[in-house]
Amino acid sequence: MRHDIGKAVFGGKELRHTDVVKNVSEDRTSTEAATARPFGTPSTPGRAERDTRARVARLILEHGPVTASTLGERVGLTPAAIRRHLDALLADGMIEVRKARTPQTRRGRGRPAKWFAITDAGRSAFVHAYDDLATSALRFIAETAGDHAVAEFARRQIADLERRYRPVVQDAPPHQRARTLAEALSADGYAAASAKAPQPGGGEQLCQHHCPVAHVAAEFPQLCEAETEAFSRLLGTTVQRLATIAHGDGICTTHVSPRSLCGGGDEETETHDEESGGTSL
């Protein structure tokens, strides 16, 4: 049976996309309570403390690498409070310190800001929709009915998601559909975002920072393939999967081609970069 790191770190609380945000006054109350604790008494995080720590980990998963100051602003914590949560997450192996991808502008004297990113252990603490039983079931299907049966199963599984997303995505203007799809995926716990693609030729990137079936898809890529096919149908254009968490990448990244290159021909597409307001990844 898989060890649940979330229980070890958060006292039995599993990390879900519904973690509660705690405000500054609550965190200060926890700090004052800790200060008043008699010396030698074990320090056990309370419910509010665990909720905040889970929220911090979730933000690092979705937006990392990220600095402590940015996290503090998002959660509403003082610098001392956010450092306490980060130190605890570092000690438990949930997060790690990363070097900035690009040289940072020095902010006067002092050390450069640290950037925090989720670790594999931290990612595994978030609840997965499928467990080892699902993997065993798919192995049985592959052995008895062949790989084509696994692919058909994957397509049927993704069909429900596609049916739910289709009305929302199609009601959005063409230049906002990738962002709308990302929002729908985030509501289901995929921590998704869209942004202008860095590659020449335009288009967008759809990034999923969390995959609830990553450990299953690592053995059965048909799940990823079915999802990619569904994205193409929903967006009405060609998409290409560039990276997947299941294959060891940090993020599932899908390139969305401009509709004008696929016969979409929407005038709005030409100006979507300025209007879409995609989230920076």
N, C-alpha and C positions, 0 to 999 in steps of 0.2 A: 504493500500500500504506500502511496506517495506521501512523504512528510509534508505537512502544511506549514510552511514558514510563517504565514500570516498569524497563526495561533501563537507561535513563539514570540513574535514581535509585538502583536497587538492584543495579547491576552485572550485569544479565542475569537477575535473579530476578524472575519475574512474581508479582504479588500474588494469592494464593489464600486460601481459607478455612482452609487447613491450615498457615498460617505458625506457626513455632515460637516459644514464649515463652522468653526468656532471662532467667535470674535475676540478682540484683544482683551476685553475685560474678563472673559472667562479664563483666558490663558494666564492673566496676571493673578487671578484668584487661585489657580492651580499652583503658581509659583509661590505665593504667600503661604499656601498650605504646606508646601514642601519645606519652606524655611522654618515653619513652626513645628515640624515633626521632630520628636526627641531624637537625639543623636543615637545612631545605631539601629534605628527602626528601618526595616526594609522599605525601599521606595518602589511602590507598585503603581503604575500609571492608572488613573481613573478613567471613566468612560469618556469624558470630554477630552482628556489628554490623548487617548487612543484615537478618537475620532479626528482630532487635529493632525496627529502624526500620519494617519491613513490618508488624509486630504493632502498633506505635503507630498507624500510618496506618489499619490495619484497625479499631482501637478508635474512632478519630475518625470513621470512616465509619459505624460502627454506633451510636455513642452521642453523636456531636457535635451541637451545640457542647458542648465539654467543657473543663475546666480542666486545667492542667498537673499540679496536685496529685492530681486524680482519676486521670489517666493513670498517674502515677508509682505510685500505690497499686495499680492494676490489674496493671501489668506488673512491679512490684517493683523499681523503679529509684529511685536517689537523686535529689533535686531537680536537682543539677548534670547528672546523666546524662540525665534526661528533657528538660531544656532543650536539651542538645546535639542530641538527635534532633529536637526540634521546630524548632530553628533550621535544621537541614539540610533538613527537609521544607518549611519556609517559603521557604528560598532556592531550592529546586527547583520551587516553585509547586504543590506537592502539597496544601498546606493554607493556610488564611488565618485571620486574627484577626477575630473577630466581636464585636459588642457584645452584652451579655446581653439577653435578651428582656424580663426584668423587672428593676427596680432591685435591686441587691444590697446586703445589709447590710454596712456598712463594718466591716472587721475591724481596728479601731484605725488607727494611722497607716500611711501607705504608699499605693501605687497599687492600684486595684481589680484583681481577678484577671482575666487574659486568658482568653477562650474561643476554642477552636480548632475549625474546621470544615473538612471536606474540600472541595476545589475541583473544578471540572469536569475539570481535568487529572488530579487525584488519582483521581477516580472512574474515569476512562478507563484508568488504569494497571492496574486490576483486570481479570483475564482475562474476556473475554466468551465465551459458549458458541457464538455465531454470528458470522461475519465477513461481509465484503462479498459473498462468494459466496452466502450465504444470502439477502441482499437482492436480488441479481441473479436468483436462482432464483424468489423470490416475485414479482418484477416480471414474469418470463416467464409464471408461472402466471396472474397477473392479466390480462396482455395476451392470452393465448391461450384462457383458460377463464373469465375474469371474476372479479369480487370474491368471488362466492359460493364459488368454488373455493379461494380463499385462506382464507376463513372455515372451510371444511371441513378444510383442512390444519391450521389452528390448533387446531381441536377434536381432531383425531387426535393432534397432538403433545402436548396437555395431558392426553389420556386416560391415558397411561402414568403420569404424575405422580399423577393422581387415583386410579388403581388401587393404587399403592403407598401412598398416604396414607390411603385409606379404612379399612383395618382398624385402624390406630393411632388415627385420629380418632374412629371409632365406638366403640372400646373405652373412650374417656375419658368421664367424667361430662359431661352436657350443658353445665354451667357452666364446664368446663375445655377444651372443644373448640377454641375460638379459640386458646388458648395452646398446645395440643397441635399444632395446625396450624402455628403460628408456629415451634415447635421443629423440626418436620419440614422446613419451608422453610429454616430456618437451617442444618440439616444438609446441604442441597443448595446452600448458598452464597448464599441470599437475604438473610441478616442480618435476620431478621424478629423482631418482638416484638408482644405484644398488651397492651392496657390498656383501662381503662374509657373509654368515649367521652365527650368533653366536651359533646356536644350534648344538649339537653333530650330526654327520652324514653328515656334509657338506652341500652343496647347496648354494644358494644365497638368498638375500632379495631384493625385488623390492619395493621401498618406493615412495609414491606419497604424496607430501607435500600440494597439492592443489587439490580439487575435485570440478569441476564446477557444479556438480549436487548433491552436498551433501545434500542440504535442501530437495530435492525431494527424494533422496535415503533413507533418514531417515524414510520416511513413506513407501517407496516401495523398499525393499532390493533386489528385482528382478534385479534392475539395476546393483548392485554390483555383483550379482551372474552371470549375463551374461558377465560382464567384466572379471571376474575370469575365466570363461570357455574359453573366447577368448584368454586370456594369456596362458592358458594351450595348446591350439591348436597352437598358434604362436611359443611357445618355445619348443613344442614337448616333454613335460614332465609334471609330476604332479605338480600342484601348490596348495597352501592352503592360504586362506586369514586369517591373524592373527589379524588384526585390521582395522577399517575403520573410517574415519572422520565422516561419516554419523551416526555412533553409539556413537560419542562423543570422539573418540580417536584423538590424535593430528596429526597422520599420517596414511594413508592407507598403510598397510604393508602386502606383499604377499611373502610367502616362496616358493622358486623355488627349487624343488628336483633335485639332480644330475641326468643327463640323463642316467648314467650307472645303476641307480637303477630302471629305467623304461624301460629298453630294448634299450636305445639309443646307449650305448656301444661305444662312441667316445673316442679314445685314448687321444684327446686333452682335454677332460673333466678332466682328472686326474691332469692336470697342470694348469687349468684355474685360480686358486686362485693367482698364481704368475704372470700370464700374463694379466689378465683382467684389472687390475688397476682400480677397482671399486671405486666410490666416497665414502669417509667415511661419515657415517650418524651421 
